[in-house]
Amino acid sequence: MHFKLIVVFVDDNKTERVLKAARKFGATGSTIINNARGEGIQKKKTFFGLNLETQRDVLLFLVEEHLSRTIIEEIARAGRFDEEPGSGIALKIDVEDAIGVLHQAEEITQVIEDEL
């Protein structure tokens, strides 16, 4: 079984919506890194030296490769990444090897067989 790592940078007020969408379309779990900070093309404004930007979360999903495209598309739709500039981004990375995911492989084998 081959896996992809989906990395999502999202405004913290959209984290739950994105997690729900990913689970609905096949993600069996995630790792969440809270309070990340990033900058886009234009630096955010400050008020007396304090940043006015919202906090971001980084979400990591290790998913089976056949499900990865659908999951990343649904994440983008749930987070409205294309409709609201600066609300988040998602990317997919090939995973050469993964250990400790046997339970995930067993759980989604039937789902993948049904789709193929």
Secondary structure, 3 states (H helix, E strand, C coil): CCEEEEEEEEEHHHHHHHHHHHHHCCCCCCEEEEEECCCCCCCCCEECCEECCCCEEEEEEEEEHHHHHHHHHHHHHHHCCCCCCCCEEEEEEEECCCCCCHHHHHHHHHHHHHHC
